[in-house]
Amino acid sequence: KKEVKSKDEL
Amino acid sequence: MNVFRLAGDVSHLVAIIILLLKIWRSRSCAGISGKSQLLFALVFTTRYLDLFTVYISAYNTIMKVVFLALSYATVYLIYMRFRNTYDSENDSFRVEFLLVPVIGLSFLEHYAFTPMEVLWTFSIFLEAVAIMPQLFMITKTGEAESITTHYLFFLGLYRALYIANWVWRYHTEGFFDQIAVVSGVVQTIFYCDFFYLYVTKVVQGRSKMSLP
């Protein structure tokens, strides 16, 4: 299962 | 945060400000694709919904708000304030040809099937192709004012710097965001042809970029 990435990039 | 990422964000900001100032100072949006700018406003809107759900950093929040505000200001200038200068005749790219595949792809490929994640993925895919109406317009009219090409240069530079940022992050922290990286690379490729023309025509002192 794919992991939700942290969205620190713009 | 690393130097590539910061330089990338600054390039992105510079690009947006160049475009906004060009329209404001010349009181005209001639040669600018309103459709591309509408798509970018949609990109920021769907990507930054997390402004309401998670706090990452002051930098992150401020930049998101600035990008949103500037993109809406650009759309306002093109479609409302200087609408009479908008070249709708040549801004004839069929946006549905981008939106339909991008919506479809974001339903197929995402990190989680939740509204926020699908909309984030949609924004990533849409950003990759959002410049196409602008590039199409330049191809159609066969020329672009140098200020418009500076805008495109900084937008392309931002993408290239983000790739450097991902290479850096992969090596230093093992970070790899497949969706962002793949569509980011695709997006950067769209600028390659333009970069070549920019360096050979605009940098060498022509006021306008004419296509060969």
Interface residues (C-beta under 8 A of the other chain):
Chain A: K2 E3 V4 K5 S6 K7 D8 E9 L10
Chain B: R5 D9 H12 D50 V54 I56 S57 N60 M63 K64 F67 H110 Y111 A112 E117 W120 Y162 N165 D177 I179 A180
